[in-house]
Amino acid sequence: MIQLKKIYCLTSVFNDWDSFTILCDRIEGISKQLVDYDFEIIAINDGSTDFN
């Protein structure tokens, strides 16, 4: 079994969850091209007041 290399994308989010969704979509598009890598997105809620 081939072990995939890991890429962690860590970002903070402060009252801009729409932009975070766009970022996740773009990272997902890139991750589909890099099949030898396993991507993980980690978001830190940096005190947002508009979190749903």
PyMOL commands that set and color helices and strands:
alter all, ss='L'
color gray80, all
select helices_A, chain A and resi 17-33
alter helices_A, ss='H'
color red, helices_A
select strands_A, chain A and resi 5-13+37-45
alter strands_A, ss='S'
color yellow, strands_A
deselect
rebuild
show_as cartoon
